[in-house]
Amino acid sequence: MHIALALLVGLLIVYLLAYTDFVLSRKIKKQVIEINAHSQHFYGYRPFTPAKVAALSLLFWLVPSFLISPQLHLEYRLALTIMAWSLLALVAHYYLKRRTSTQTARQASPLLLAAAIIAGILLWPLLSALRRLLINITL
């Protein structure tokens, strides 16, 4: 009985994850296309391009990686990383606000920052290896 119940719950979780992934990715893609079209039409600027997301992702992950010492306690590193991300998010939002409108910046900022953080999570092993390589070269 426990195996059947666990299998049922597992299947429901897989179905829920697959459904929300499909629906959310479709809605996010539609929203990104609308924001880009609106910004391109009225302001001549597209906030969502692969180069901009990659640059913002590198900025979000390189700044804490190279400026925060690994000798600090984990809690201090997390706090400093969150503070650095907050500052970078404010700068990115202000930049979008200056290039487009306040409403467009409000719509684009959360999506752009989420994409940058998620892309950075995927790039973190590469950045960690690069940091170790650079530290070993300089020492």
N, C-alpha and C positions, 0 to 999 in steps of 0.2 A: 504494500500500500504506500509506503514511504517513497519507494522508487517511482511509482506512477505519479504521485503528487509532485515529486521533485522534477520529473520529466515534464509534467504539465506546466509547472511554474517556469521552468527553463525555456520551454517553447513559447510561452507567453512573453517572456522577457526578450527573446530573440525576435519575435514578431513585432513587439513594441519598438525595439531599437531599429529594426529595418524600416518600419513604417515612418517613424519620426525622422530617421535619416533621410528618407526619400522626400518627405513633405518639407522638412526644414531646408534641405539643400535646394529644392525647387523654389521655395519662397525667398531664400536668401539670394539665389541667382537672379530671380525676377527683380528683387529690390535693388541689387547692384546695377543691373541693366537700366532700371528706371532712373537711378541717381546719376549714373554716367550720362545718359541721354539728356536729362534735364540740365545738368551742369555744362555739357558740351554745347547745348543749344543756347542757353542764356549767358554763360560766362566764358565759353571757349576753353574749358578746363575739365579734364576727366580725373576725378579723385582715385578711381580704381584702375590701376594698370599693374601688370606683374612687376614692373621695375620699381614702382613706388611702394608696393607691398613688400618687396624684397629689401629695399633700402630701409624702410621703417622697421622691418623685422631685424635686420642687422644692427640698426641703431638701438633697438629695444634690448637686444641681447649682448651686444658688444660693450655698451657702456657699463652695465653692472658687472660683466665678466672681467673686464680689465681694470676697473676703478675700485672694486671692492676686494679687499684682501682676503685670501682664503684662510688666513690665520684667525680671523674673527670667528666668534661663536655663530652657529647657524641662525639663531634668532636675530642677531644684529645684521647678518648678511641678508636675511629675508626682509627685515624692516628697511634697510637701505635700498634693496632692490625695488620694493614697492614704492618707496619715495622717489626713486629715479624714474620708475615707470609713470608715476603720477605727473612728475614734471614734464617728461617727454610727451605724455598724453595731452597735457595742457598746451604745450607748444604746437603739437600736431593739430589740435582743435583750433587754436588761434590762427594757424596758417591756413587751414581749410576755410575758416570764417572770413579771412582777408581775401582769399581767392574766389570764393563763391558767396553764398549768403548764410545767415545764421541758421535758417531752417535746414539747408542742405548740409551744413557742418554738423548739426545735431543728428541728422539721419546717417551721415557717412562715418562719423567718428567711431561709434561703437563697432561697426562692422569692420572698419579698417584696422582698428586696434586689436580686435579679436583675431583677425587674419594674421596680423603681424606676430602676435604672441603664439598662435598655433604654428605658424611657419617656423618661428624661432625654436619651439619645442622640438620640431623635426630637425633643425640645424644644430641643436645644442651639442650633440656628440662631436660634430665637425669643429665647432668653435672651441670645445674643450681640448681636443687634440691639437688645434692650432695654438692655443694658449700654452700648453705644455711644451710644444716645440719651440715657441718663441722664448719661453722662460729658460729652457735648456740651452738655447743658443746664446742668450745674453749672459748666462752664468758661466 
